[in-house]
């Protein structure tokens, strides 16, 4: 039987214990926090679950590139309608990139559903990072197809590649770079340093950091003390609730077994943290900004209002996680992707407006991830799994209005693409993408190296978008 230490054991139990019912994996350390650097900063990870088609998100807008693109995607473009509908070149919303000259005459645009993101890009509040994906070391098509060089395990697998983006390991890896960033930015991890409005995720788990879970519309009730069907309030069970809560918190229980003591302490701190968060939530000033009524809109509104509670919670650094599912578009892409794009763009626009309302626009950076990109060659009215992709970074500290990394021309003879289906081989690693975010967050080189296992294999460590 493998050796399991106390922390590993408790991490496994946390999903079943009071920490899980409170929505928090409570720390076994104190809750006082000391941030690296001064002032407040937050990172917001937006996972586009399923693999967003980057080719159908940032499109070529010059004649030569667009015609080449259309030659590979004729069936899919036709599915958008006669003249290609919202993907018609003349209808694209141009990204006026300040560094467009480096792309050799290429121009880029986004469809109408992403017009709010185009506006953020052109105003300098957003940037695009092109051709980014999981890499162990730089690699081109010839080396990849000949089996030379190291590549991430289980390419093109949803669960494994989603995990690799977040943790640098395949499905089952339990610690992510968001959690490790929280570890590195604090002398002692604060119970609200990592917060998820999008459910449990390994992205927010570190050596000390464990995600506090909130619902898209606020705190998770403490079961069983806060749930009426367990102890109905109509029967005036306030005293019973208090006794049960005290028992579950285990503050006055002396236990001889070390694991029992740790689990009891975990339960107690989960209850304390949930009560603290609920108290602050009840005192919060709700943002006036209107958000979409979608799942993503509700998540980002909760994140915005949690950021608005930063002084009440006394937390100087936070990492958040939200997600928008539905991007596995093997079929029906014209309808499905347009709706997802609209939700994404409107929700992010509202979030930026809320950050400006709170005066935290310069202190909060939102960035997108996805399982992978998708194939250049379509399969009719959809696309298949890919590798590299293009992503958005949004916030007041972003050096916006520019494209970082690379967006190669749509020419499948280039080393940038696999011969099979024209999958984009990334030229920028997730490590470099993450290192740029982590350096802004306040991590030093030692912390970044500890959090990002492959960063030493790349000459350029950060990308300069912050």
C-alpha angles and dihedrals in degrees: 000000000000118000112255120191125214094260092051091047093050092045088058094046094048093080089059102038135070090286088067095047090049091047093241136106094210121214125245089220134070121286101229111115136208114186126214101248125358136290130025125307132171136187119206116199114203110194114202095205119212102032117290116229101241091185088062093044105050106029131188110259103185119089099245096047094041093052091049090048092050091052089062096040104038097131095047094045091049088054087063089063142265109329086015096281113223089006094058107127094233091056097053118115106235122234103220095209115191089216098044091126091074090066096069100242097323120136127195137206142169130227122259094265089064096046092115089059090047088054091051090048095049092046091054097251096109139041135192123230109202132205096007125154146125112313133163092194135347112289138172133203098269094052092043095050092044091052093244118140132017123295132179116272122257099014114196093022112125100216095038097047093043087053092046091055090052104033108013088241136086125263111313096039104132106198125067136191093249090061092043090052088055089049091052096046096054135060086207121013116250115222090238099043091105118037129175125198089172101064132263115338135170088220091082098044119100136157090286104004120089123176122259105215123218129177120245087259101040144290123001112243116247108249123243101006098050100038117095096206088062098046107006111220090212088074092056096244094160092123091047090050092051092050092047092047091051090050093049092046089057092203093144099038119108112206128183100203114085095218091048090051092050093047091048090050089049091053092049095049092046090056093044092049093047091050091048093050093046091050092051091044090055089051096046125118107236116230116250092215113109116233128197113267090237127114091259093045091053092048094050092046089054090049090049093051091046088054087050087058093054095113093045090051092042093222118145099186129036138175118199133193128205131160143203112202129199107070098123092107106173088144139010091032098152092061100032099044094046091056092047092048091051092050092046095049097043093046094049091046090054091047092053090049090051091050090053089048090053093045091241100107092115092045100054128067122189120196136177131233131178138183090257141307122269138249121283091220109071128219096219113285094002145034138238134238118294140175121231123039145171123260142191128236116192134186147089093275093050115110087230135185091056139095116231126195112015142303105194122206115268093260114129092199088073123099087241092078137057116238089232109080094331099271114183113246105213120241094187119059128224085239091062092044091050094043090058090053093044095050090053089047089059106262120144126222093268092054092046093050091050092049099041111051099191101040092104090063093066125073095211106055100185131029103218100236092125 
